Amino acid sequence: MRSTELDGVLFFEGTPDGWTMGEPISTEIEGLFCSAQLASLKDVKLQMVSECKRRGYHAIVQFEYGQRSSGFLASLFSRDDVKWYAKGILARRN
């Protein structure tokens, strides 16, 4: 199964063999004080890498990510109405 790596943490979009699943993880980058449109997938992954390492895991499996609108009301109070999101499950090698 194909994976990507960032700062020592592997990201799998599926569920590879040989890994023990842990707890779910998720993050969002919103545009309240900065423009989320200028953020990138790398910014989202870096937030997840930090938390993954802090909790003692080595990978994130079932990784999903994207951008979505914050909604009309949120757009009135922020620089843009887009937010990045990502979620997955923390994992360790067996």
C-alpha positions as CSV (number, residue, x, y, z in Angstrom):
1,M,0.0,0.0,0.0
2,R,1.3,3.4,-1.0
3,S,2.1,5.9,1.8
4,T,3.6,9.4,2.2
5,E,5.9,10.5,4.9
6,L,6.4,13.8,6.7
7,D,8.9,14.3,9.5
8,G,9.0,10.6,10.3
9,V,5.3,9.9,10.3
10,L,3.7,7.8,7.6
11,F,0.2,8.7,6.2
12,F,-1.9,5.9,4.6
13,E,-5.2,6.6,3.0
14,G,-6.2,3.0,3.6
15,T,-5.6,0.5,6.3
16,P,-2.3,-1.3,5.8
17,D,-1.4,-4.7,7.3
18,G,1.1,-4.8,10.1
19,W,-0.1,-1.8,12.1
20,T,-2.0,-1.7,15.4
21,M,-4.8,0.9,15.3
22,G,-5.0,3.5,18.1
23,E,-7.2,6.4,18.7
24,P,-8.8,8.8,16.1
25,I,-7.2,12.1,15.3
26,S,-8.5,15.2,13.5
27,T,-7.6,18.8,12.9
28,E,-8.8,21.9,11.1
29,I,-7.2,25.1,9.9
30,E,-9.7,27.9,9.8
31,G,-9.3,31.4,8.4
32,L,-10.3,33.4,11.5
33,F,-6.9,35.1,11.9
34,C,-5.2,34.0,8.8
35,S,-6.2,32.9,5.3
36,A,-6.9,29.2,5.3
37,Q,-6.8,29.3,1.5
38,L,-3.1,30.1,1.7
39,A,-2.5,27.1,4.0
40,S,-1.6,23.8,2.3
41,L,-2.0,20.1,2.9
42,K,1.5,20.2,4.4
43,D,0.3,22.6,7.1
44,V,-2.5,20.2,8.0
45,K,-0.2,17.2,8.1
46,L,2.4,19.1,10.3
47,Q,-0.3,19.7,12.9
48,M,-1.2,16.0,12.8
49,V,2.5,14.9,12.9
50,S,3.0,16.9,16.1
51,E,0.1,15.3,17.8
52,C,0.9,11.8,16.5
53,K,4.4,12.0,17.9
54,R,3.2,13.5,21.2
55,R,0.9,10.5,21.7
56,G,3.7,8.0,20.8
57,Y,2.4,6.8,17.4
58,H,4.3,6.4,14.1
59,A,1.6,6.6,11.4
60,I,-1.9,7.9,10.6
61,V,-4.1,5.4,8.7
62,Q,-7.5,5.9,7.0
63,F,-6.2,9.5,6.3
64,E,-8.8,11.8,4.8
65,Y,-8.3,15.5,4.0
66,G,-9.8,18.4,2.1
67,Q,-11.2,21.9,2.1
68,R,-14.8,22.9,2.9
69,S,-16.7,26.1,3.4
70,S,-17.1,27.4,7.0
71,G,-20.6,28.6,6.1
72,F,-22.1,32.0,5.4
73,L,-22.1,33.3,9.0
74,A,-18.5,32.3,9.6
75,S,-17.5,34.1,6.4
76,L,-18.8,37.4,7.8
77,F,-16.2,37.3,10.7
78,S,-13.2,35.8,9.0
79,R,-10.8,36.6,6.2
80,D,-12.1,33.8,4.1
81,D,-14.8,31.1,4.4
82,V,-12.6,28.1,3.7
83,K,-11.1,25.6,6.2
84,W,-8.7,22.7,5.7
85,Y,-9.6,19.5,7.6
86,A,-8.0,16.2,8.1
87,K,-8.8,13.0,10.0
88,G,-7.5,9.5,10.5
89,I,-6.5,6.9,13.1
90,L,-3.2,6.9,14.9
91,A,-1.3,3.6,14.4
92,R,1.9,1.8,15.6
93,R,3.9,-1.0,13.8
94,N,3.1,-4.5,15.1
